[in-house]
Amino acid sequence: MIKHLSILGATGSIGTSALDIVRMHPDRFQVKALTAANNLPLLCRQIKEFSPEMVAVLDEAKARQLAEMTGSGAGIHILFGPDGYNAAAAWNGVDTVVLAMVGAAGLAPALSAIDAGKDIALANKETLVMAGDIVMARAREKNVAVLPVDSEHSAMFQCMLGNQTKDVTQLFLTASGGPFRNTPGTDFADITREDALNHPNWSMGDKITIDSATLMNKGLELIEAVHLFGMPPETIQVLIHPESIVHSMVGFADGSVMAQMGVPDMKQAISFALSYPDRLNLGLAFPDFEQIRSLTFHAPDTRRFPSLEFARKACESGGTMPAVMNAANEVAVQAFLDRRIRFSDIFTLIATTMGAHTCIDNPDLSGIIEADQWARKTAGSLIK
């Protein structure tokens, strides 16, 4: 049976990898909808190859430009803005939505997909960080599957298969440590944009690469795991694993630990979310264990990388605090990418914004959006 896909964030690293899988297995998948923000030349090539029924882009000007680039004979619906992204998420005939949009912008399309009864292959961790309780409750209500695309959460999901949830007592969330795992904290102020974008193991988009360098990516993943697997934050241990072969582990009540391993390539996690419960032949090699010889693990240094403590604090506070932390981080990362602040300022900006926030317990969706907007304004004013 062919599975029909809507890929939100089609021109990013996750989106292009998902389309690589479609290309490898045209008998298994058909693309119904694609979205992008600004990379219209790549989107045009994707439209030509995969013939989606609709596409959505950032704004009306981009939509007009795309229409000119594709020509009237393309026969596709071109939409734009939040309404366009929501339409792509809920598009008629779609079975699974690959949610690979970056940042808080993914939340509304995720809810649109769930409300339309679409399964979600979730790469946008901010969706669960901001509104995990709301999103997962609505997914249960609509009987919608939320399958993880992050390699770490996919690893945990795979390790839990065939086991009873009640027997899971510990999650081990692995992290490469990023490019600065051995860099003294006193040198953080001198880290450049180019340094931070040079990840040693993974090829990712700019925002997630900076998050990996600050370990905020692991903080966001910790909160995501709480919602995906219903585990309290104190049962989730973060381990620095420079080899990036063990993608994460699950501990059980009898002391057993199961690990999922593989070469660092996102296609494995993406394909499992798309083809579950089947596994697809992706042509990926197994890790060369004779060459690797050893796998190492150690605790993260939260003094140099306080992002993990920010995430644990946000998770413990609950309410609007995770959304505030996430928004402040998005503003700080963009400011660093724009060379407006130093690398070390990212941590200061997040801590200051969180410290200024009066947390609201059990917020509805509008309350979460208000907190997100407040945090962006507050963090932005600190930069100015």
KABELDA-V179420 format. One line per field, one symbol per residue. psi: psi as a letter, one per 40 degrees, with the letter a starting at -180 (. if undefined). A space follows every 10 residues. Layout:
# KABELDA-V179420
psi = ???
This chain:
# KABELDA-V179420
psi = hhhhihhhfd eadddddddd ddddgeedih hdiiiicegd ddddddddde fidiiiadid dddddddddd ieedfihhii adddddddde hhehdhhhge ihaeeedddd dddddefhih hhegdddddd fddddddddd defhhhhhdh ddddddddde heihdeeheh hhhiideaef dehideedde hiddddeghd dihiiddddd dddeeddddd ddddddddef hideehhhhh gddfdheiih iideeihhih iiighedddd ddddeheihi heehiiigdd dddihiiiii geddgedddd dddddddabe dddddddddd dddddddefd iidddddddd dddddehhhh ifiadddddd dddddddddd ddd.
